[in-house]
Structures are given as structure tokens and as C-alpha cells.
Amino acid sequence: AAAAAAAAARRPYMVRGHAKEVAQQKNAAKQAALKKSGTQKGAAEKKLNFLCPLCKSTMVNYIQMKQHYDSKHPKERVPEESSFAAS
């Protein structure tokens, strides 16, 4: 009888069916939080505001766009910063 009582004490309190429901609810909450927060890639794409009209590369700011033009399109003139405002 003492061995049975010791084995019962080691068992988890929740029954299997209840544990499954709890696990499903926990997983659903986790998935909803992931969906709401979005992805790092999505956040990064939102931040890229400047699109090179020549090669369609995206830059984060105008300074990077000027550096891009200097290295990739040295014969072309860098457009004014105001021309990227609508992008």
C-alpha cells in the first residue's frame, strides 16, 4: 500500500485529457502572440523606404542611397531626397 501511495504522489496532478486542453490553449495563445507581433523580416521590409530607380535595391535612408549610387551607379546622378518622399 505504501508503494502505491508513493507512485500516486509522483504522478502529475492533471489528468491526461485536461493536460491536453491546457496544452492546446497555451499553444493557441502562443500562436496568436506570434501572429500579432509579426516577423523580423516584415519589420525590416517596412523600414526600407528608399528604392533605387535603376536597380530596384532598397535602402533605409538617403545617406545609404548616396553611397549606393557612388558604388553601383557612379556615372548617374543621385536623385534629390524629396523625390523619395512618396516611396
N, C-alpha and C positions, 0 to 999 in steps of 0.2 A: 504494500500500500504506500510505503514511503517513496518507493521508486516511481510510482505513478504520479504522486503529488509533485515530485521534483521535475518530472518530464512536463507536467502541465504548467509549472511555473516558468519553464523555459520557452514555452510556446508564445508567439505573439498574441496580443490581446484581440486584434481584429480577426474576424473570420474571413475566409478566402473571398467570398462574394463581396463583402463590404470593402475589403482591401482593393479589389478590382475597381469598384466605383470610385473610391478615393483617388486611386492612381489615374483613372480617366479624367476626373475633374481637375486634378493637378496638371496633367498634360494639356488639357484644353486651355487652362489659364495660361500656361507657359507659351503655347502656340499663339494665343491671342496677343500676348505681350510682344512676341516676336513680330507678328504681323503689323501691329500698331507702330512699333519703333522703326520699321523699315530695315534696309540693309546699308552697309557701309558704302557699297558701290553706288546705290541710289543716292545717298547723301553726297557722295563725291561728284556725281554727274550733275546734280542740282547746282553745285558750287562753280562748275565750269561755265563761265559767262562769255568768254571771248572765242569766237570761231574764226579761224583763218579763212578768208575768202578764196585763197589759192589752193590750199591742200586739205581744207576742212579739219585741221587739227584744232583741238580745244585747249584754251589756256585759262588760268584762274584770274589773271589780272593783266592790265595793259603793259606793265613792265616786262612780263614774260612774253607778251605778244611782240614787243620790240626786239627782245633777244632772239625770238624765233625768226623774225624777219631778217635780222642780221646774219644768222647762221644758215637758214634754209633758203631764203629768197634775197640774197644780197643785192641783186640788180633792181629789185622792186622797192617802191616807197611805202613806208608804213602808213596805213590809213590813220586818220585822226581818231582820238579816243571817243569822241562824240558819235562817230559812225557805228560804234559797237553798243551804244546805249539801248537800242531796241532788241538786241540779241538776248 
